[in-house]
Structures are given as structure tokens and as C-alpha cells.
Amino acid sequence: MSGATERFELACGDHAHLRCDGCGKLFDIDGAIFTDMDEKVTAATGFSITGHEVFFRGLCPSCRQDSREENKLYERRINAWFI
């Protein structure tokens, strides 16, 4: 895949992945939160599920904090124009 970063997967068993849109870091999340997901999909679709992959995107706690601080700075700058 063009531009993809190689990653050696140490985590075994069911788990999902998280990628931060801010810093690009990758995180694993325990698949236990998806208990019974395969069975629910089978019941809803009639598929015989042989496996699954789950990938989430968002902002990690550090980037969320940075984003909040940037928003506060922006709001102060805007407010300064109108005071």
C-alpha cells in the first residue's frame, strides 16, 4: 500500500485498532468489547463469520487536549477583535 507504514503486530487474539488522526499513532484495543459481535452479524445477515477486522479513527487523549488548547487560543484571539 502506497504511503503505508509497516507494522509488526505483537498483539494476538481478537482486538481492534485505533489510529489517531492528529499524531498518526496506532493503538490496539482488546476485542473483549466485541463479545458476541460475530454471532449478532450471523443472526442479522445469515453469513457464517470466519473472522473480522475493526479499525477506528479519531483523536487520542493527547491530541484532544492539544485541540482544546488550540480552540481556546483561537477563541481568545477572536474575542480580542471585538473587545
The first five atom37 places (N, CA, C, CB, O) and aatype in JSON, in Angstrom:
{
  "aatype": [12, 15, 7, 0, 16, 6, 1, 13, 6, 10, 0, 4, 7, 3, 8, 0, 8, 10, 1, 4, 3, 7, 4, 7, 11, 10, 13, 3, 9, 3, 7, 0, 9, 13, 16, 3, 12, 3, 6, 11, 19, 16, 0, 0, 16, 7, 13, 15, 9, 16, 7, 8, 6, 19, 13, 13, 1, 7, 10, 4, 14, 15, 4, 1, 5, 3, 15, 1, 6, 6, 2, 11, 10, 18, 6, 1, 1, 9, 2, 0, 17, 13, 9],
  "atom_mask": [
    [1, 1, 1, 1, 1],
    [1, 1, 1, 1, 1],
    [1, 1, 1, 0, 1],
    [1, 1, 1, 1, 1],
    [1, 1, 1, 1, 1],
    [1, 1, 1, 1, 1],
    [1, 1, 1, 1, 1],
    [1, 1, 1, 1, 1],
    [1, 1, 1, 1, 1],
    [1, 1, 1, 1, 1],
    [1, 1, 1, 1, 1],
    [1, 1, 1, 1, 1],
    [1, 1, 1, 0, 1],
    [1, 1, 1, 1, 1],
    [1, 1, 1, 1, 1],
    [1, 1, 1, 1, 1],
    [1, 1, 1, 1, 1],
    [1, 1, 1, 1, 1],
    [1, 1, 1, 1, 1],
    [1, 1, 1, 1, 1],
    [1, 1, 1, 1, 1],
    [1, 1, 1, 0, 1],
    [1, 1, 1, 1, 1],
    [1, 1, 1, 0, 1],
    [1, 1, 1, 1, 1],
    [1, 1, 1, 1, 1],
    [1, 1, 1, 1, 1],
    [1, 1, 1, 1, 1],
    [1, 1, 1, 1, 1],
    [1, 1, 1, 1, 1],
    [1, 1, 1, 0, 1],
    [1, 1, 1, 1, 1],
    [1, 1, 1, 1, 1],
    [1, 1, 1, 1, 1],
    [1, 1, 1, 1, 1],
    [1, 1, 1, 1, 1],
    [1, 1, 1, 1, 1],
    [1, 1, 1, 1, 1],
    [1, 1, 1, 1, 1],
    [1, 1, 1, 1, 1],
    [1, 1, 1, 1, 1],
    [1, 1, 1, 1, 1],
    [1, 1, 1, 1, 1],
    [1, 1, 1, 1, 1],
    [1, 1, 1, 1, 1],
    [1, 1, 1, 0, 1],
    [1, 1, 1, 1, 1],
    [1, 1, 1, 1, 1],
    [1, 1, 1, 1, 1],
    [1, 1, 1, 1, 1],
    [1, 1, 1, 0, 1],
    [1, 1, 1, 1, 1],
    [1, 1, 1, 1, 1],
    [1, 1, 1, 1, 1],
    [1, 1, 1, 1, 1],
    [1, 1, 1, 1, 1],
    [1, 1, 1, 1, 1],
    [1, 1, 1, 0, 1],
    [1, 1, 1, 1, 1],
    [1, 1, 1, 1, 1],
    [1, 1, 1, 1, 1],
    [1, 1, 1, 1, 1],
    [1, 1, 1, 1, 1],
    [1, 1, 1, 1, 1],
    [1, 1, 1, 1, 1],
    [1, 1, 1, 1, 1],
    [1, 1, 1, 1, 1],
    [1, 1, 1, 1, 1],
    [1, 1, 1, 1, 1],
    [1, 1, 1, 1, 1],
    [1, 1, 1, 1, 1],
    [1, 1, 1, 1, 1],
    [1, 1, 1, 1, 1],
    [1, 1, 1, 1, 1],
    [1, 1, 1, 1, 1],
    [1, 1, 1, 1, 1],
    [1, 1, 1, 1, 1],
    [1, 1, 1, 1, 1],
    [1, 1, 1, 1, 1],
    [1, 1, 1, 1, 1],
    [1, 1, 1, 1, 1],
    [1, 1, 1, 1, 1],
    [1, 1, 1, 1, 1]
  ],
  "atom_positions": [
    [[0.85, -1.18, 0.0], [0.0, 0.0, 0.0], [0.89, 1.24, 0.0], [-0.96, 0.0, 1.23], [1.79, 1.35, 0.84]],
    [[0.67, 2.15, -0.9], [1.48, 3.35, -1.03], [1.36, 4.23, 0.2], [1.08, 4.12, -2.28], [0.25, 4.54, 0.65]],
    [[2.49, 4.64, 0.75], [2.49, 5.53, 1.9], [2.18, 4.85, 3.22], [0.0, 0.0, 0.0], [2.13, 5.51, 4.26]],
    [[1.98, 3.54, 3.19], [1.64, 2.82, 4.42], [2.89, 2.59, 5.25], [0.95, 1.48, 4.09], [3.98, 2.42, 4.71]],
    [[2.72, 2.58, 6.54], [3.8, 2.29, 7.45], [3.75, 0.81, 7.8], [3.72, 3.16, 8.73], [2.69, 0.28, 8.11]],
    [[4.91, 0.16, 7.73], [4.93, -1.25, 8.12], [4.78, -1.35, 9.62], [6.24, -1.95, 7.65], [5.29, -0.51, 10.37]],
    [[4.07, -2.37, 10.06], [3.83, -2.54, 11.48], [3.83, -4.02, 11.8], [2.5, -1.89, 11.9], [3.09, -4.79, 11.2]],
    [[4.67, -4.41, 12.73], [4.69, -5.79, 13.18], [3.7, -5.93, 14.31], [6.11, -6.23, 13.63], [3.79, -5.22, 15.31]],
    [[2.75, -6.83, 14.16], [1.65, -6.98, 15.11], [2.05, -7.94, 16.22], [0.38, -7.48, 14.39], [2.19, -9.14, 15.99]],
    [[2.24, -7.4, 17.44], [2.57, -8.24, 18.59], [1.32, -8.79, 19.28], [3.39, -7.46, 19.59], [1.36, -9.88, 19.86]],
    [[0.24, -8.05, 19.2], [-0.99, -8.47, 19.87], [-1.58, -9.69, 19.18], [-2.02, -7.33, 19.9], [-1.69, -9.74, 17.96]],
    [[-1.94, -10.67, 19.97], [-2.58, -11.87, 19.44], [-4.03, -11.9, 19.91], [-1.82, -13.16, 19.88], [-4.4, -11.2, 20.85]],
    [[-4.82, -12.69, 19.27], [-6.21, -12.81, 19.67], [-7.05, -11.7, 19.1], [0.0, 0.0, 0.0], [-6.57, -10.85, 18.35]],
    [[-8.33, -11.7, 19.47], [-9.25, -10.69, 18.97], [-8.91, -9.32, 19.54], [-10.71, -11.06, 19.32], [-8.79, -9.14, 20.75]],
    [[-8.75, -8.38, 18.65], [-8.53, -6.99, 19.06], [-8.85, -6.09, 17.87], [-7.07, -6.77, 19.56], [-8.92, -6.53, 16.72]],
    [[-9.04, -4.84, 18.18], [-9.32, -3.84, 17.15], [-8.17, -2.85, 17.12], [-10.68, -3.11, 17.41], [-7.28, -2.88, 17.97]],
    [[-8.19, -1.97, 16.15], [-7.15, -0.97, 16.03], [-7.73, 0.43, 16.07], [-6.37, -1.17, 14.74], [-8.86, 0.67, 15.62]],
    [[-6.95, 1.35, 16.62], [-7.29, 2.76, 16.67], [-6.14, 3.53, 16.04], [-7.56, 3.24, 18.14], [-4.98, 3.23, 16.31]],
    [[-6.44, 4.52, 15.19], [-5.41, 5.39, 14.65], [-5.79, 6.82, 14.95], [-5.22, 5.17, 13.12], [-6.92, 7.25, 14.68]],
    [[-4.86, 7.56, 15.51], [-5.1, 8.96, 15.82], [-4.95, 9.79, 14.56], [-4.14, 9.46, 16.93], [-3.91, 9.73, 13.9]],
    [[-5.97, 10.57, 14.22], [-5.92, 11.45, 13.06], [-4.98, 12.63, 13.29], [-7.32, 11.97, 12.72], [-4.55, 13.29, 12.34]],
    [[-4.67, 12.9, 14.56], [-3.78, 14.02, 14.87], [-2.32, 13.67, 14.74], [0.0, 0.0, 0.0], [-1.6, 14.31, 13.97]],
    [[-1.87, 12.67, 15.47], [-0.45, 12.32, 15.5], [-0.1, 11.09, 14.68], [-0.01, 12.11, 16.92], [1.07, 10.82, 14.42]],
    [[-1.12, 10.32, 14.26], [-0.88, 9.14, 13.44], [-0.51, 7.89, 14.2], [0.0, 0.0, 0.0], [-0.28, 6.85, 13.59]],
    [[-0.45, 7.97, 15.53], [-0.09, 6.79, 16.31], [-1.17, 5.72, 16.2], [0.13, 7.16, 17.78], [-2.36, 6.02, 16.06]],
    [[-0.74, 4.46, 16.26], [-1.65, 3.31, 16.22], [-1.75, 2.69, 17.59], [-1.18, 2.27, 15.18], [-0.76, 2.58, 18.31]],
    [[-2.96, 2.27, 17.96], [-3.21, 1.67, 19.26], [-4.03, 0.4, 19.05], [-3.95, 2.67, 20.2], [-4.81, 0.3, 18.11]],
    [[-3.85, -0.57, 19.93], [-4.67, -1.78, 19.95], [-5.73, -1.62, 21.03], [-3.81, -3.06, 20.18], [-5.49, -0.98, 22.06]],
    [[-6.89, -2.21, 20.81], [-7.93, -2.24, 21.82], [-8.4, -3.69, 21.93], [-9.12, -1.28, 21.46], [-8.6, -4.37, 20.93]],
    [[-8.57, -4.14, 23.16], [-8.96, -5.53, 23.43], [-10.28, -5.86, 22.76], [-9.05, -5.78, 24.94], [-11.24, -5.09, 22.86]],
    [[-10.33, -6.99, 22.09], [-11.53, -7.41, 21.38], [-12.66, -7.86, 22.29], [0.0, 0.0, 0.0], [-13.76, -8.15, 21.81]],
    [[-12.41, -7.93, 23.6], [-13.47, -8.37, 24.52], [-14.69, -7.47, 24.46], [-12.93, -8.41, 25.95], [-15.8, -7.9, 24.77]],
    [[-14.5, -6.21, 24.06], [-15.66, -5.31, 23.98], [-16.59, -5.69, 22.83], [-15.21, -3.87, 23.81], [-17.71, -5.2, 22.75]],
    [[-16.11, -6.57, 21.95], [-16.91, -7.01, 20.81], [-17.53, -8.38, 21.04], [-16.07, -7.02, 19.55], [-17.89, -9.07, 20.09]],
    [[-17.64, -8.79, 22.3], [-18.21, -10.08, 22.63], [-19.55, -10.28, 21.93], [-18.37, -10.23, 24.15], [-20.41, -9.4, 21.97]],
    [[-19.71, -11.42, 21.3], [-20.94, -11.8, 20.61], [-21.17, -11.05, 19.29], [-22.11, -11.58, 21.51], [-22.22, -11.23, 18.67]],
    [[-20.23, -10.23, 18.86], [-20.43, -9.48, 17.63], [-20.58, -10.42, 16.43], [-19.26, -8.52, 17.4], [-21.48, -10.23, 15.61]],
    [[-19.72, -11.43, 16.33], [-19.8, -12.37, 15.21], [-21.17, -13.04, 15.15], [-18.7, -13.43, 15.31], [-21.76, -13.18, 14.08]],
    [[-21.67, -13.46, 16.32], [-22.97, -14.12, 16.37], [-24.1, -13.18, 15.97], [-23.22, -14.67, 17.76], [-25.04, -13.59, 15.29]],
    [[-24.0, -11.92, 16.38], [-25.02, -10.94, 16.02], [-25.02, -10.69, 14.52], [-24.79, -9.63, 16.78], [-26.09, -10.55, 13.91]],
    [[-23.83, -10.62, 13.92], [-23.75, -10.4, 12.47], [-24.31, -11.61, 11.74], [-22.29, -10.13, 12.04], [-25.01, -11.46, 10.74]],
    [[-24.0, -12.81, 12.23], [-24.53, -14.03, 11.62], [-26.05, -14.03, 11.68], [-23.97, -15.28, 12.33], [-26.72, -14.34, 10.7]],
    [[-26.6, -13.68, 12.85], [-28.05, -13.66, 13.01], [-28.71, -12.63, 12.09], [-28.41, -13.37, 14.46], [-29.79, -12.87, 11.55]],
    [[-28.05, -11.51, 11.91], [-28.63, -10.43, 11.09], [-28.48, -10.65, 9.59], [-28.0, -9.12, 11.46], [-29.29, -10.16, 8.81]],
    [[-27.43, -11.4, 9.18], [-27.13, -11.5, 7.76], [-27.2, -12.9, 7.18], [-25.8, -10.95, 7.5], [-27.31, -13.06, 5.96]],
    [[-27.13, -13.92, 8.04], [-27.07, -15.29, 7.55], [-25.67, -15.73, 7.14], [0.0, 0.0, 0.0], [-25.48, -16.88, 6.75]],
    [[-24.68, -14.83, 7.23], [-23.3, -15.18, 6.92], [-22.73, -16.12, 7.98], [-22.43, -13.92, 6.8], [-23.1, -16.04, 9.15]],
    [[-21.86, -17.0, 7.58], [-21.05, -17.78, 8.51], [-19.74, -17.01, 8.67], [-20.81, -19.28, 7.99], [-18.89, -17.04, 7.78]],
    [[-19.59, -16.34, 9.78], [-18.45, -15.45, 10.0], [-17.21, -16.27, 10.32], [-18.74, -14.44, 11.13], [-17.23, -17.13, 11.2]],
    [[-16.13, -15.99, 9.6], [-14.85, -16.69, 9.84], [-13.83, -15.78, 10.5], [-14.29, -17.21, 8.53], [-12.77, -16.25, 10.91]],
    [[-14.13, -14.51, 10.62], [-13.22, -13.56, 11.27], [-13.7, -12.15, 11.0], [0.0, 0.0, 0.0], [-14.64, -11.92, 10.24]],
    [[-13.03, -11.22, 11.63], [-13.39, -9.8, 11.41], [-12.19, -8.91, 11.69], [-14.58, -9.39, 12.31], [-11.24, -9.31, 12.38]],
    [[-12.25, -7.7, 11.15], [-11.26, -6.66, 11.4], [-12.02, -5.4, 11.77], [-10.32, -6.43, 10.16], [-13.0, -5.04, 11.12]],
    [[-11.56, -4.73, 12.82], [-12.21, -3.49, 13.25], [-11.14, -2.42, 13.36], [-12.98, -3.68, 14.6], [-10.1, -2.64, 13.99]],
    [[-11.4, -1.27, 12.75], [-10.42, -0.18, 12.73], [-11.16, 1.12, 13.01], [-9.66, -0.12, 11.36], [-12.1, 1.48, 12.3]],
    [[-10.74, 1.83, 14.05], [-11.35, 3.1, 14.43], [-10.36, 4.23, 14.17], [-11.8, 3.09, 15.91], [-9.15, 4.04, 14.26]],
    [[-10.89, 5.4, 13.86], [-10.09, 6.62, 13.73], [-10.65, 7.67, 14.67], [-10.08, 7.14, 12.27], [-11.84, 7.67, 14.97]],
    [[-9.79, 8.55, 15.13], [-10.22, 9.63, 16.0], [-9.02, 10.38, 16.52], [0.0, 0.0, 0.0], [-7.95, 10.35, 15.92]],
    [[-9.19, 11.07, 17.64], [-8.11, 11.8, 18.27], [-7.77, 11.15, 19.61], [-8.48, 13.28, 18.46], [-8.66, 10.9, 20.42]],
    [[-6.48, 10.87, 19.82], [-6.04, 10.3, 21.1], [-6.18, 11.37, 22.19], [-4.55, 9.79, 21.0], [-6.35, 12.55, 21.88]],
    [[-6.12, 10.97, 23.45], [-6.29, 11.95, 24.53], [-5.33, 13.13, 24.44], [-6.09, 11.27, 25.86], [-5.72, 14.27, 24.7]],
    [[-4.08, 12.87, 24.06], [-3.1, 13.96, 23.96], [-3.49, 14.94, 22.87], [-1.71, 13.39, 23.7], [-3.43, 16.15, 23.08]],
    [[-3.87, 14.45, 21.7], [-4.27, 15.32, 20.6], [-5.59, 16.02, 20.9], [-4.38, 14.53, 19.3], [-5.79, 17.16, 20.47]],
    [[-6.48, 15.36, 21.62], [-7.73, 16.02, 22.01], [-7.43, 17.21, 22.9], [-8.68, 15.03, 22.74], [-8.02, 18.28, 22.74]],
    [[-6.5, 17.04, 23.84], [-6.11, 18.13, 24.74], [-5.48, 19.26, 23.94], [-5.12, 17.62, 25.82], [-5.81, 20.43, 24.15]],
    [[-4.57, 18.91, 23.02], [-3.94, 19.93, 22.18], [-5.0, 20.69, 21.39], [-2.92, 19.29, 21.22], [-4.91, 21.91, 21.24]],
    [[-6.0, 19.97, 20.86], [-7.07, 20.58, 20.08], [-7.88, 21.55, 20.93], [-7.99, 19.5, 19.48], [-8.23, 22.64, 20.48]],
    [[-8.17, 21.15, 22.17], [-8.92, 22.03, 23.08], [-8.14, 23.31, 23.36], [-9.24, 21.3, 24.41], [-8.7, 24.4, 23.36]],
    [[-6.82, 23.16, 23.59], [-5.99, 24.33, 23.86], [-5.92, 25.25, 22.65], [-4.58, 23.9, 24.28], [-5.96, 26.47, 22.8]],
    [[-5.83, 24.69, 21.44], [-5.82, 25.49, 20.22], [-7.15, 26.24, 20.07], [-5.55, 24.6, 18.98], [-7.16, 27.4, 19.68]],
    [[-8.26, 25.56, 20.37], [-9.58, 26.2, 20.27], [-9.71, 27.35, 21.25], [-10.71, 25.18, 20.52], [-10.25, 28.4, 20.91]],
    [[-9.2, 27.17, 22.48], [-9.26, 28.24, 23.47], [-8.44, 29.44, 23.01], [-8.75, 27.75, 24.83], [-8.88, 30.58, 23.16]],
    [[-7.26, 29.19, 22.45], [-6.41, 30.27, 21.95], [-7.12, 31.01, 20.81], [-5.05, 29.73, 21.48], [-7.1, 32.23, 20.75]],
    [[-7.73, 30.26, 19.9], [-8.45, 30.84, 18.78], [-9.6, 31.72, 19.29], [-8.99, 29.74, 17.85], [-9.8, 32.83, 18.82]],
    [[-10.36, 31.19, 20.28], [-11.48, 31.96, 20.83], [-10.99, 33.25, 21.48], [-12.26, 31.11, 21.86], [-11.63, 34.29, 21.34]],
    [[-9.86, 33.19, 22.18], [-9.31, 34.4, 22.81], [-8.93, 35.42, 21.75], [-8.09, 34.07, 23.69], [-9.15, 36.62, 21.92]],
    [[-8.34, 34.95, 20.65], [-7.95, 35.87, 19.57], [-9.17, 36.51, 18.94], [-7.12, 35.13, 18.5], [-9.18, 37.71, 18.68]],
    [[-10.2, 35.71, 18.69], [-11.43, 36.25, 18.1], [-12.07, 37.24, 19.04], [-12.42, 35.12, 17.76], [-12.48, 38.32, 18.62]],
    [[-12.17, 36.89, 20.33], [-12.78, 37.79, 21.3], [-12.01, 39.11, 21.42], [-12.85, 37.12, 22.66], [-12.61, 40.16, 21.66]],
    [[-10.69, 39.05, 21.26], [-9.88, 40.27, 21.35], [-10.23, 41.26, 20.24], [-8.39, 39.91, 21.27], [-10.11, 42.47, 20.42]],
    [[-10.67, 40.76, 19.11], [-11.07, 41.63, 18.0], [-12.31, 42.44, 18.34], [-11.32, 40.8, 16.74], [-12.49, 43.55, 17.84]],
    [[-13.17, 41.88, 19.19], [-14.46, 42.52, 19.46], [-14.51, 43.22, 20.81], [-15.56, 41.49, 19.4], [-15.57, 43.7, 21.22]],
    [[-13.4, 43.29, 21.49], [-13.4, 43.97, 22.8], [-12.85, 45.36, 22.64], [-12.57, 43.18, 23.84], [-12.76, 46.1, 23.62]]
  ]
}
